[in-house]
Amino acid sequence: MRKSNDVIKNWVHLDFPSGNSQGKEDLIRFIRLSMKHGKLQKAYNNIEKAFWLMKSDPRWPEGLSTIDFFERAVDLASPLIIVRSVRVKGVAYQVPGTLTSYKSRGLGLRWLLEGARQKSFNKSSFKEGLARELFDTYFKAGYAYNKRLEIHKHAEENRPFSHFRWWHKTSGKRAR
């Protein structure tokens, strides 16, 4: 019996340039995040059809592979900074802090899916909503991109409280 990761790696044949392992990992993670009730094949088919819808759109940039397009959209949706609630002397402050690249990309992928689900609610299929959200994010609009800007703006507003950042930068635990 084959592992499901091997199955996904064999499925993912959406014009990958050689050497783009980060893009392939993000796509596999995106497929897994979009899966509902353990239906991996359905999640893969939805994403593949969304990519075909995007490629058939007249706004598609010439000479760009689907994975490069997807990577650019994920980069634009991924936040670099986030705010955490820290309690000091009975007062809760929103303190900005950095994110690891894995956590940042994970948030970007989840926000892309949230935006796609909102766009497809009672209007169109999930595939069409996902294609629209990826296009909107690529062209610096859409739910995921706006959420990233909102988080960055909130972190910038709370910059004076950054001296309350007491957690350790790598593990998230207190530094003593």
Order of alpha helices (4+ residues) and beta strands (2+ residues): alpha-alpha-alpha-alpha-beta-beta-alpha-alpha-alpha
